[in-house]
Amino acid sequence: MTPEQLGELRERLPAFADNETVTPLQREFCRFYEMDFSDRLPLVEYRMGAVRSGDYTLAVHRWLQPGASGNLLLVHGYFDHSGLFCKLIEYGLSLNCNVLIFDLPGHGLSSGETAAIDDFADYGHAVAAVLEAASLPGLPLWVMAQSTGCAALVEYARHHGWPFAAAVMLAPLVRPFGWRRARLAHSLVRPFAGSVERKFAPNSTDREFLAFLQRDPLQSRRLPVRWVTALRRWIASLPAGDIGAGPALIVQGDADRTVDWRYNTAFYCGLFPGSQVVVLPGAGHQLANEAPALRQAYLKDVASWLALRGLSSIVDGTLTGASSGISRDK
């Protein structure tokens, strides 16, 4: 898709609650990002629309399927957007779940300065606004989040009741890799520049994904200094222990050079006592888009975690109806 098409799509996005039809431009977006599951699976109902959260307008996607056994919320990471999560959307549908995902403020088709934020609490408020507007069926709700998406869930838990029967954190964010040097660089740059050039690190072993990322029209080429300022304030505000949300499954690649993963996994175990940590040898930061073998390895752990959290009906459910065309092994 062209930047002009994406701009038109963003400007014309109808209110989520009122949008019952899929426009040709929305269909083109789904095909471009390989999330056109309602075309491939006719019984799956797709809705795309806008939800307000404070000063932001959030782009929201929802897939419902008949006879679903659960609801899955996906929360993407920094510099990402919903279109890059087609693999995990497909995984959720393969488990016979309804799937909900949205673009964080400043990302994808949502409003806000690109890749910027003033307060990480806005990420948590965005999760709350989307859940309230989503009109999901009354089924068990679980969540998978990547990196900054995990930070959004931490902020959600600090301000709202925890509705998730199970939570999966992929490469969760607290400190970035090389945080001491990054803080020094931020202090030096902040008075003189609003952003710095973004470096596209090889954060996955999936070469096709990395190549697509370079040509993705929704990728930011700059790192706003504002975001690092907000990150520093958020880290300083974090409690040292339990935030009352229960345990999570924490999945982390040992080749991750985007976050300080040893520090972060330990910190999240404090925020979510009783958590289980799975370390994937050779995996990078972009776990949502890792090579198929690595992705399938941790998804087996996800299935075990769901069963442990009382969601065996999701794991063991027979793939029928709309979801029968999706393979768990893809």
C-alpha positions as CSV (number, residue, x, y, z in Angstrom):
1,M,0.0,0.0,0.0
2,T,1.1,3.6,-0.6
3,P,1.5,6.2,2.1
4,E,-1.4,8.1,0.4
5,Q,-3.7,5.1,0.7
6,L,-2.8,4.6,4.4
7,G,-3.4,8.3,5.1
8,E,-6.8,8.0,3.4
9,L,-7.6,4.9,5.4
10,R,-6.6,6.6,8.7
11,E,-8.7,9.7,7.9
12,R,-11.8,7.8,6.9
13,L,-11.7,5.2,9.6
14,P,-15.3,5.0,11.0
15,A,-16.2,4.6,14.7
16,F,-15.6,1.0,15.6
17,A,-19.1,0.6,17.1
18,D,-20.8,1.8,13.9
19,N,-18.8,0.0,11.3
20,E,-20.4,-3.2,10.1
21,T,-19.0,-3.2,6.6
22,V,-15.5,-3.7,5.2
23,T,-14.5,-1.1,2.6
24,P,-12.4,-1.9,-0.4
25,L,-9.5,0.1,1.1
26,Q,-9.8,-1.9,4.4
27,R,-9.7,-5.1,2.4
28,E,-6.6,-4.0,0.6
29,F,-4.9,-3.2,3.9
30,C,-5.7,-6.7,5.2
31,R,-4.4,-8.3,2.0
32,F,-1.2,-6.2,2.1
33,Y,-0.4,-7.3,5.7
34,E,-1.7,-10.9,5.2
35,M,-4.4,-10.5,7.8
36,D,-7.3,-11.1,5.4
37,F,-8.7,-14.0,7.4
38,S,-12.3,-13.1,6.8
39,D,-11.7,-13.5,3.0
40,R,-10.0,-16.9,3.5
41,L,-12.4,-18.0,6.2
42,P,-15.9,-16.9,5.2
43,L,-17.5,-17.6,8.6
44,V,-15.1,-15.2,10.3
45,E,-16.6,-11.8,10.9
46,Y,-14.1,-8.9,10.6
47,R,-14.6,-5.4,11.9
48,M,-12.2,-2.4,11.6
49,G,-12.8,1.0,13.2
50,A,-11.7,3.8,15.5
51,V,-11.9,4.0,19.3
52,R,-11.2,7.1,21.3
53,S,-8.8,7.0,24.2
54,G,-8.1,10.5,25.7
55,D,-6.7,12.6,22.9
56,Y,-6.0,9.6,20.7
57,T,-8.0,7.9,18.0
58,L,-7.0,4.2,18.0
59,A,-7.3,1.8,15.0
60,V,-8.9,-1.4,16.1
61,H,-9.3,-4.8,14.4
62,R,-11.6,-7.6,15.6
63,W,-12.2,-11.1,14.3
64,L,-15.2,-13.1,15.6
65,Q,-15.9,-16.7,14.7
66,P,-18.9,-19.0,15.5
67,G,-18.5,-21.4,18.4
68,A,-15.4,-19.6,19.7
69,S,-14.0,-21.0,23.0
70,G,-12.2,-17.8,24.1
71,N,-11.1,-14.2,23.4
72,L,-7.5,-13.2,22.7
73,L,-6.2,-9.6,23.0
74,L,-2.9,-8.9,21.2
75,V,-0.8,-5.8,22.1
76,H,2.1,-5.0,19.8
77,G,5.5,-3.5,20.6
78,Y,7.3,-0.3,19.9
79,F,7.6,0.7,16.2
80,D,5.2,-2.2,15.4
81,H,1.5,-2.1,14.4
82,S,-1.4,-4.6,14.0
83,G,-0.4,-5.5,10.4
84,L,2.9,-7.0,11.6
85,F,1.0,-9.4,14.0
86,C,-0.7,-11.5,11.3
87,K,1.1,-14.7,12.6
88,L,-0.2,-14.4,16.1
89,I,-3.7,-13.3,14.9
90,E,-3.7,-16.5,12.8
91,Y,-2.5,-18.5,15.9
92,G,-5.4,-17.1,18.0
93,L,-7.9,-18.0,15.3
94,S,-6.4,-21.5,15.0
95,L,-7.2,-22.0,18.8
96,N,-10.8,-21.2,18.0
97,C,-10.5,-17.8,19.7
98,N,-12.0,-14.4,18.8
99,V,-9.0,-12.0,18.3
100,L,-8.8,-8.3,19.1
101,I,-5.8,-6.1,18.3
102,F,-5.2,-2.4,18.0
103,D,-2.5,0.1,17.1
104,L,-1.0,1.8,20.2
105,P,-1.0,5.7,20.2
106,G,1.6,7.0,17.6
107,H,1.7,3.6,15.8
108,G,0.2,2.2,12.6
109,L,-3.2,3.9,11.8
110,S,-3.7,5.3,15.3
111,S,-3.3,9.1,15.9
112,G,-0.5,10.8,17.7
113,E,3.1,11.8,16.8
114,T,4.7,8.8,15.1
115,A,6.4,6.5,17.7
116,A,6.1,9.2,20.4
117,I,4.4,9.3,23.8
118,D,4.5,11.7,26.8
119,D,3.2,9.3,29.4
120,F,3.3,5.5,29.4
121,A,0.0,5.6,31.3
122,D,-1.6,6.5,27.9
123,Y,-0.7,3.0,26.6
124,G,-2.6,1.4,29.6
125,H,-5.6,3.7,29.0
126,A,-5.6,2.7,25.4
127,V,-5.9,-1.0,26.4
128,A,-8.8,-0.1,28.6
129,A,-10.6,1.9,26.0
130,V,-10.3,-0.8,23.4
131,L,-11.5,-3.6,25.7
132,E,-14.5,-1.4,26.7
133,A,-15.5,-0.7,23.1
134,A,-14.7,-4.2,21.6
135,S,-18.0,-5.9,22.5
136,L,-16.4,-9.3,22.8
137,P,-18.6,-12.3,23.7
138,G,-18.6,-13.4,27.3
139,L,-15.8,-16.0,27.0
140,P,-12.5,-16.4,28.8
141,L,-10.2,-13.5,27.9
142,W,-6.4,-13.9,27.6
143,V,-3.7,-11.7,26.4
144,M,-0.4,-11.8,24.5
145,A,1.9,-8.8,24.4
146,Q,5.2,-8.0,22.9
147,S,7.9,-5.7,24.4
148,T,6.3,-2.2,24.9
149,G,2.9,-4.0,24.7
150,C,3.9,-5.6,28.0
151,A,4.6,-2.2,29.4
152,A,1.1,-1.2,28.3
153,L,-0.3,-4.1,30.3
154,V,1.7,-3.1,33.4
155,E,0.2,0.3,33.1
156,Y,-3.3,-1.1,32.6
157,A,-2.9,-3.3,35.7
158,R,-1.8,-0.2,37.7
159,H,-5.0,1.7,36.9
160,H,-7.7,-0.9,36.1
161,G,-8.9,-4.3,37.3
162,W,-7.2,-7.3,35.7
163,P,-9.6,-9.2,33.4
164,F,-7.3,-11.7,31.9
165,A,-7.5,-15.4,32.7
166,A,-3.9,-15.8,31.3
167,A,-1.2,-13.5,30.2
168,V,1.8,-14.1,27.9
169,M,4.6,-11.6,27.8
170,L,7.0,-11.7,24.9
171,A,10.4,-10.0,25.4
172,P,8.9,-7.6,28.0
173,L,10.2,-4.0,28.2
174,V,11.7,-2.3,31.2
175,R,15.3,-1.4,30.4
176,P,16.5,-1.3,26.7
177,F,19.8,-3.0,25.9
178,G,22.7,-0.8,26.9
179,W,20.5,1.3,29.1
180,R,23.3,3.2,30.9
181,R,24.8,4.4,27.5
182,A,21.3,5.1,26.2
183,R,20.5,7.3,29.3
184,L,23.7,9.3,28.8
185,A,23.0,9.7,25.1
186,H,19.5,10.9,25.8
187,S,20.7,13.5,28.3
188,L,23.2,14.8,25.8
189,V,20.8,14.9,22.8
190,R,17.5,16.0,24.5
191,P,18.3,19.7,24.6
192,F,19.3,19.8,20.9
193,A,17.2,17.4,18.9
194,G,13.6,16.1,18.7
195,S,14.5,12.8,17.3
196,V,17.4,10.6,16.1
197,E,17.8,8.2,13.2
198,R,16.4,4.8,13.9
199,K,18.6,1.8,13.3
200,F,16.9,-1.3,11.9
201,A,18.6,-4.0,14.0
202,P,18.4,-7.7,12.9
203,N,16.0,-8.5,15.8
204,S,14.6,-11.8,14.2
205,T,16.1,-14.7,12.5
206,D,13.3,-14.6,9.9
207,R,15.0,-12.9,6.9
208,E,11.8,-12.4,5.0
209,F,10.3,-10.5,7.9
210,L,13.3,-8.3,8.2
211,A,13.2,-7.5,4.5
212,F,9.5,-6.6,4.7
213,L,10.2,-4.4,7.7
214,Q,12.5,-2.2,5.6
215,R,9.8,-1.6,3.0
216,D,6.8,-1.4,5.4
217,P,5.2,2.0,4.7
218,L,4.0,2.3,8.4
219,Q,7.5,2.1,9.8
220,S,9.0,5.1,11.5
221,R,12.5,6.0,10.4
222,R,13.1,8.2,13.5
223,L,13.2,7.6,17.2
224,P,11.6,10.5,19.0
225,V,13.5,11.8,22.1
226,R,10.1,12.3,23.8
227,W,9.6,8.6,23.9
228,V,12.9,8.0,25.7
229,T,12.0,10.8,28.1
230,A,8.6,9.1,28.9
231,L,10.4,5.7,29.2
232,R,12.8,7.1,31.8
233,R,9.9,8.5,33.8
234,W,8.0,5.3,33.6
235,I,10.9,3.2,34.8
236,A,11.4,5.6,37.8
237,S,7.7,5.2,38.6
238,L,7.5,1.4,38.6
239,P,6.8,-0.4,41.9
240,A,9.4,-2.9,43.1
241,G,6.9,-5.7,43.5
242,D,3.5,-7.3,42.9
243,I,1.0,-5.2,40.9
244,G,-1.9,-7.6,41.7
245,A,-2.3,-9.1,38.3
246,G,-1.2,-12.7,39.0
247,P,1.4,-14.7,37.2
248,A,2.4,-14.5,33.5
249,L,4.2,-16.7,31.1
250,I,7.4,-14.7,30.1
251,V,9.0,-15.7,26.9
252,Q,12.5,-14.4,26.1
253,G,15.1,-14.9,23.4
254,D,18.7,-15.2,24.6
255,A,20.0,-13.4,21.4
256,D,17.9,-10.3,22.2
257,R,19.9,-7.1,21.9
258,T,17.0,-4.7,22.0
259,V,16.2,-5.1,25.7
260,D,18.2,-5.9,28.8
261,W,16.4,-9.2,29.0
262,R,18.1,-10.7,32.1
263,Y,17.2,-7.6,34.1
264,N,13.7,-7.3,32.6
265,T,12.6,-10.9,33.1
266,A,13.6,-10.8,36.7
267,F,11.8,-7.5,37.2
268,Y,8.6,-8.8,35.6
269,C,8.7,-11.8,37.9
270,G,8.5,-9.3,40.7
271,L,5.6,-7.5,39.1
272,F,3.8,-10.8,38.3
273,P,4.8,-13.2,41.2
274,G,4.6,-16.9,40.3
275,S,5.4,-16.2,36.6
276,Q,7.1,-18.9,34.5
277,V,10.1,-17.8,32.3
278,V,10.9,-19.6,29.0
279,V,14.3,-18.7,27.4
280,L,14.6,-19.5,23.7
281,P,18.1,-20.2,22.6
282,G,19.0,-18.2,19.4
283,A,15.8,-16.1,19.4
284,G,15.9,-12.3,19.0
285,H,13.6,-9.6,20.2
286,Q,10.8,-9.8,17.6
287,L,9.3,-13.0,19.0
288,A,6.0,-12.3,17.3
289,N,7.9,-12.6,14.0
290,E,10.6,-15.1,14.7
291,A,11.4,-17.9,12.3
292,P,8.7,-20.6,12.2
293,A,10.7,-23.2,14.3
294,L,11.4,-20.7,17.1
295,R,7.8,-19.4,17.0
296,Q,6.3,-22.9,17.2
297,A,8.7,-23.8,20.1
298,Y,7.3,-21.1,22.4
299,L,3.7,-21.5,21.2
300,K,3.9,-25.0,22.7
301,D,4.8,-23.4,26.0
302,V,1.9,-21.0,25.5
303,A,-0.5,-23.9,25.0
304,S,0.8,-25.5,28.2
305,W,0.4,-22.2,30.1
306,L,-3.2,-21.8,29.0
307,A,-4.0,-25.3,30.2
308,L,-2.3,-24.6,33.5
309,R,-4.4,-21.4,33.9
310,G,-7.6,-23.3,33.5
311,L,-8.1,-22.7,29.7
312,S,-7.7,-26.2,28.5
313,S,-11.0,-25.8,26.5
314,I,-9.1,-23.4,24.3
315,V,-6.0,-25.6,23.9
316,D,-8.0,-28.8,23.4
317,G,-10.9,-27.4,21.5
318,T,-11.7,-29.0,18.2
319,L,-11.1,-26.7,15.2
320,T,-14.5,-26.5,13.6
321,G,-16.5,-24.2,11.5
322,A,-14.7,-21.0,10.5
323,S,-11.4,-21.9,12.0
324,S,-11.0,-25.2,10.3
325,G,-9.0,-23.7,7.4
326,I,-6.1,-22.5,9.7
327,S,-3.2,-24.7,10.6
328,R,-1.5,-24.6,13.9
329,D,1.7,-25.7,12.3
330,K,2.0,-22.8,9.8
